[in-house]
Amino acid sequence: MNKKLGLAVAGALLAVASSAQAGITIPAGDWTVDLGGNVNAFYSNVKTTGSTSNNQIGTGLLPAAIGIGAKSRQNDLDVAFQFTFFTGTSSGGNTLNGSGAAAAGKALDSNTLNIRQAFVTVGDASWGSIKAGRDLGVFGSDAILSDMTLLGTGGNYTPGGSSTLGRIGQGYIYADWWGQFAYTTPNWNGFQVTGAVMEPVATATQTNTGDLMWQGKVTYDFAANDVTGRVWVSGTTQKLVSYTAEGFDVGAKVSYQGAQLVGYYYEGDGLSSVAATSGNAYARNVLLGALNGSLSGTATKTKDSGGYVQATYVIPGVGTKLGLSWGESNSTEATGSNQNSTDTWIVGAYHPLTKSLNLVAEYSKATNSYTGAADVDVKTTSLGAIMFF
């Protein structure tokens, strides 16, 4: 993976990108300015049980993006800022459950530009760093950053938007982008702790802006000869009107030469949603990831769990990375009356044609289940390319 992936998704990606490539670095007086991002496009064929096959052209899990950041050393402090602008390569005029722009409820050329990163950091290696502004959440961040489908489309395809949903809702809860104040300790021989206070979730049924969201994470990075890896634990909690939404996760990633294994599990209450339109297979597929954020937009508390396992291998001399991934997510209302679950297999091949350009091929099969409805399979085949700069 390209180190400038961080400018496309989150500044946090810089710490976990698996290979290095500098972006466009410009010295400017006391500052070093860094410009980078990505552009990608994929053809995808999506076959859903009970409906016609759909062909799509659009963006993968990573939105196309351009980011600008700068860093400086001032008054014995490391200071930096980051802005990242995101968009898609789709015109926004298609839908998997209808016949074009009218059914999707939006017109052609409805693509939008949004800013998911706007933050400053200040710190020093002796005591750590403080972040203030909007950035990727802490809880669940390592799950999405370790997902091989960051370079592709994943098994949760959404048409006409700035990105697909990858494996979101099919093995992990979306970390999302939050206004936050976060503190990260120094790196103590691979061991680090992050604590953050974030803007609260407020929905039509669970409005409660008096209680902030709290998130935290502990990581340990290790290396021994040819073996490297990371182990992490994170959590989140926020008091809502009628219940407290909370959860935890645990994961591990181990690499040996060209092989890598990832294992991840999460569990919690009120983290996602079982809300779905009966008979609409696609809605059942995507809503089990809490599209309104990492907390439920329904009035009913949910019991949530899931995880994924992933194995990848880089072919020596060729550079092509082959990957196999399985994951599931489950969300059940507290009353037990409704349950939404999805089980997904993904295989992929990621070939670095150049140090900046990757060719990608993926196939996924997601089986979606919802109480009172027949299981629905969604099979997605994607071919495309992603370029980092």
C-alpha positions in Angstrom: 0.0 0.0 0.0 1.0 3.5 -0.7 2.1 5.8 2.2 0.1 8.7 0.7 -3.0 6.6 1.3 -3.1 8.7 4.4 -3.9 11.8 2.4 -6.8 10.1 0.8 -8.4 8.6 3.8 -7.0 10.0 7.1 -3.9 11.3 8.6 -4.0 8.3 10.8 -3.3 6.1 7.7 0.2 7.4 7.6 1.1 5.3 10.7 -0.1 2.0 9.2 0.5 2.2 5.5 2.5 -0.9 4.6 5.0 0.6 2.2 6.5 4.0 1.6 6.3 6.5 -1.2 6.7 10.2 -0.7 4.1 12.6 -2.0 4.9 16.0 -3.4 7.0 17.7 -0.7 7.7 21.4 -1.0 10.0 23.3 1.4 8.5 26.7 2.3 10.5 28.7 4.8 10.0 27.2 8.2 7.4 24.8 6.8 7.4 21.6 4.8 4.3 21.4 2.7 3.0 18.0 1.6 0.6 17.5 -1.3 -0.9 14.1 -2.1 -4.0 12.1 -2.8 -5.4 9.5 -5.2 -7.7 9.1 -8.2 -9.4 5.8 -8.9 -12.2 4.3 -11.0 -13.8 0.9 -11.2 -16.2 -1.0 -13.4 -18.4 -3.2 -11.2 -21.1 -5.8 -12.1 -23.5 -6.3 -9.2 -25.9 -9.3 -9.2 -28.6 -9.3 -6.5 -31.0 -12.2 -5.8 -34.4 -11.4 -7.3 -33.3 -8.4 -9.4 -31.5 -7.7 -12.6 -27.7 -7.5 -13.0 -26.4 -3.9 -12.7 -23.3 -2.4 -14.2 -21.6 0.5 -12.5 -18.7 2.8 -13.1 -17.5 4.8 -10.1 -15.2 5.1 -7.1 -13.9 2.4 -4.9 -13.9 2.4 -1.1 -11.4 5.2 -1.1 -13.0 8.4 -2.5 -10.8 10.3 -5.0 -9.0 12.9 -2.9 -6.5 15.6 -2.7 -4.9 16.6 0.5 -2.6 19.4 1.6 -0.7 19.5 4.9 2.3 21.2 6.4 4.5 20.7 9.4 7.0 22.9 11.3 9.2 22.9 14.4 8.4 26.0 16.5 9.3 26.9 20.1 10.4 23.3 20.7 7.0 22.0 19.5 6.1 20.0 16.4 3.1 21.8 14.8 1.1 20.6 11.7 -2.2 21.0 9.9 -4.1 18.9 7.4 -7.0 19.5 5.0 -8.3 16.8 2.6 -10.9 17.2 -0.1 -12.9 14.1 -1.2 -15.1 13.4 -4.3 -16.0 10.5 -6.5 -15.6 9.5 -10.1 -19.3 8.6 -10.5 -21.7 11.1 -12.0 -24.2 10.0 -9.3 -27.0 9.0 -11.6 -27.4 5.3 -11.0 -29.1 3.0 -8.4 -29.2 -0.7 -7.8 -32.9 -0.7 -7.0 -34.5 1.3 -9.7 -33.9 2.6 -13.2 -31.5 5.5 -13.1 -31.4 9.0 -11.7 -35.1 9.4 -11.0 -35.3 6.2 -9.0 -32.2 7.3 -7.1 -33.8 10.6 -6.1 -30.9 12.6 -7.6 -29.9 14.0 -10.9 -26.9 13.3 -13.1 -23.8 15.4 -12.2 -24.8 15.3 -8.6 -21.3 14.4 -7.4 -20.2 16.5 -4.5 -17.0 17.7 -2.8 -16.6 17.3 0.9 -13.9 17.9 3.5 -13.5 15.1 5.9 -10.2 16.2 7.4 -9.5 19.6 8.9 -7.3 19.5 11.9 -4.2 20.8 13.6 -1.7 18.9 15.8 0.9 20.1 18.4 3.3 17.9 20.3 6.8 16.7 21.0 8.4 13.2 21.1 8.9 13.6 24.8 5.2 14.0 25.8 3.1 13.0 22.9 0.7 15.0 20.7 -2.7 16.7 20.7 -5.1 16.8 17.7 -7.9 19.3 17.4 -10.4 19.3 14.5 -12.1 16.8 12.2 -10.5 13.4 11.5 -11.1 9.7 11.4 -12.6 8.2 14.6 -10.5 6.3 17.1 -12.8 3.3 17.7 -12.7 0.9 14.7 -10.1 2.8 12.9 -7.5 0.0 12.7 -10.2 -2.3 11.4 -10.8 -0.2 8.2 -7.1 0.7 7.9 -6.2 -3.0 7.8 -8.9 -3.9 5.2 -7.4 -5.0 1.9 -10.4 -3.6 0.0 -9.2 0.0 0.7 -7.5 -0.4 -2.7 -10.7 -1.8 -4.3 -14.5 -1.8 -3.9 -15.2 -4.4 -1.3 -18.4 -6.4 -0.8 -20.8 -3.5 0.1 -21.3 -1.7 -3.1 -23.1 1.7 -3.2 -23.9 3.3 -6.6 -23.7 6.9 -7.5 -21.8 8.1 -4.5 -18.3 9.3 -3.6 -17.3 5.8 -2.5 -18.5 2.2 -1.9 -18.7 0.9 1.6 -16.1 -1.8 1.2 -16.4 -4.2 4.2 -18.2 -1.6 6.4 -21.2 -3.4 8.0 -19.6 -6.7 6.8 -17.1 -7.2 9.6 -16.6 -3.9 11.3 -18.5 -0.7 12.2 -17.5 2.5 10.3 -15.0 4.6 12.3 -16.5 7.8 10.6 -15.2 11.3 10.7 -15.6 13.3 13.9 -14.9 16.7 15.3 -12.6 15.9 18.2 -9.8 16.6 20.7 -7.5 13.7 20.9 -4.3 13.0 22.9 -1.7 10.3 21.9 1.1 9.4 24.2 4.7 9.1 23.0 5.7 5.8 21.5 7.1 3.7 24.4 8.9 0.9 22.6 5.9 0.2 20.3 3.2 0.9 23.0 0.9 3.9 22.5 -2.4 5.1 24.0 -4.9 7.5 22.4 -7.9 9.1 24.2 -10.4 11.3 22.5 -13.5 13.4 23.2 -15.8 13.8 20.2 -18.9 15.6 19.1 -22.0 13.8 20.1 -24.4 11.9 17.9 -27.7 13.6 17.5 -30.6 12.0 15.5 -34.3 12.5 15.3 -35.0 9.9 17.9 -31.9 10.0 20.0 -31.1 13.7 20.3 -28.7 14.3 23.2 -26.0 16.9 22.6 -25.4 17.4 26.3 -23.2 14.3 26.5 -20.1 14.0 24.4 -18.8 10.8 22.8 -15.6 9.3 24.3 -13.3 7.0 22.5 -9.9 5.4 23.3 -7.4 3.0 21.9 -4.3 1.0 23.0 -1.8 -0.3 20.4 1.4 -2.3 20.5 3.6 -2.5 17.4 6.3 -5.2 17.4 9.1 -6.5 15.2 11.3 -9.5 15.6 13.6 -10.5 12.7 11.2 -10.9 9.7 8.0 -10.8 11.7 6.2 -7.5 12.3 2.8 -6.7 13.6 0.3 -4.8 15.7 -2.2 -5.6 18.4 -4.9 -3.2 19.4 -7.9 -2.7 21.6 -10.3 0.2 21.4 -13.7 1.4 22.8 -16.4 4.0 22.5 -19.3 5.2 24.6 -22.0 7.9 24.5 -25.1 8.5 26.6 -28.2 8.9 24.5 -31.8 9.7 25.5 -33.0 6.2 26.3 -29.8 4.2 26.5 -26.0 4.4 26.4 -24.3 3.3 23.2 -21.0 1.6 23.8 -18.7 -1.0 22.3 -15.2 -2.4 22.2 -13.0 -4.2 19.7 -9.8 -6.2 19.6 -7.6 -7.0 16.6 -4.2 -8.2 15.5 -2.1 -8.0 12.3 1.0 -10.1 11.7 3.3 -10.0 8.7 6.1 -12.4 7.7 8.0 -11.5 4.5 5.2 -11.3 1.9 2.4 -12.8 3.9 0.1 -11.1 6.3 -2.8 -12.2 8.6 -5.4 -10.0 10.1 -8.0 -11.0 12.8 -10.6 -8.6 14.2 -13.7 -8.8 16.5 -16.1 -6.1 17.9 -19.1 -6.2 20.2 -21.4 -3.6 21.7 -24.8 -2.1 22.3 -26.5 0.5 20.1 -23.6 0.6 17.6 -25.6 0.0 14.4 -29.1 -0.4 13.2 -31.6 -3.1 12.2 -33.7 -0.6 10.4 -34.3 -1.9 6.9 -37.0 -1.8 4.2 -38.5 -5.3 4.0 -38.0 -6.7 0.5 -35.2 -4.3 -0.4 -32.1 -6.5 -0.4 -29.8 -3.6 -1.0 -31.0 -1.6 1.9 -30.5 -4.6 4.2 -27.0 -4.9 2.9 -25.9 -1.3 3.6 -27.8 -0.3 6.7 -26.0 -2.8 8.9 -23.1 -0.4 9.1 -24.9 2.5 10.7 -24.8 5.0 7.8 -25.6 7.8 10.2 -22.4 7.3 12.0 -21.1 4.6 14.4 -24.2 4.8 16.6 -27.8 3.8 15.9 -30.2 6.2 14.3 -33.2 4.2 15.6 -35.0 4.5 18.9 -34.5 0.8 19.7 -31.3 -0.3 21.3 -29.4 -2.9 19.4 -27.0 -5.7 20.3 -24.1 -5.8 17.9 -21.2 -8.1 17.1 -19.0 -9.1 14.2 -15.5 -9.4 12.9 -13.4 -10.5 10.0 -10.3 -12.5 9.1 -8.0 -11.8 6.2 -5.0 -13.3 4.6 -2.8 -11.7 1.9 0.4 -12.7 0.1 2.7 -10.7 -2.2 4.1 -12.8 -5.0 8.0 -12.4 -5.0 9.4 -10.7 -8.0 6.0 -9.9 -9.4 4.6 -7.7 -6.6 1.0 -8.8 -7.1 -0.8 -9.0 -3.7 -3.4 -11.8 -3.5 -6.0 -11.7 -0.8 -8.8 -13.7 0.8 -11.2 -12.2 3.4 -14.2 -13.4 5.3 -16.4 -11.4 7.7 -19.8 -10.9 9.3 -21.8 -8.4 11.2 -24.9 -9.0 13.3 -27.4 -6.5 14.8 -30.4 -7.5 16.9 -33.0 -5.3 18.5 -33.0 -5.5 22.3 -36.4 -7.1 22.2 -35.0 -9.8 19.8 -37.9 -9.2 17.4 -35.7 -8.1 14.4 -32.3 -9.2 13.4 -30.1 -8.0 10.5 -26.9 -9.9 9.6 -24.5 -10.2 6.7 -21.9 -12.8 5.8 -19.3 -11.9 3.2 -16.4 -13.5 1.3 -14.0 -11.4 -0.7 -11.1 -12.4 -3.0 -8.8 -9.8 -4.6 -5.7 -9.3 -6.7 -3.8 -6.0 -6.4 -0.9 -5.4 -8.9 1.5 -2.4 -8.8 1.9 -1.6 -12.4 4.1 1.3 -11.3 5.1 2.6 -7.9 2.1 4.9 -8.1 -0.5 3.0 -10.2 -2.2 -0.2 -9.0 -4.5 -2.5 -11.0 -7.3 -4.2 -9.0 -9.6 -7.1 -9.5 -12.1 -8.2 -6.8 -15.0 -10.6 -6.4 -17.3 -10.7 -3.4 -20.4 -12.6 -2.3 -22.5 -11.2 0.5 -25.4 -13.1 2.0 -27.9 -10.7 3.8 -30.5 -11.9 6.3 -33.3 -9.9 7.8 -36.1 -11.2 10.1 -39.2 -12.1 8.1 -37.5 -12.0 4.7 -35.7 -14.5 2.6 -31.9 -14.4 2.5 -30.5 -12.3 -0.4 -27.1 -12.8 -2.1 -25.2 -9.9 -3.6 -22.4 -10.9 -5.9 -20.0 -8.1 -7.0 -17.2 -8.3 -9.6 -15.0 -5.2 -9.9 -12.1 -4.3 -12.2 -10.3 -1.0 -12.0 -7.2 1.1 -11.1 -6.1 3.4 -8.4 -3.3 5.9 -8.7 -1.6 7.6 -5.7 0.5 10.8 -5.9 
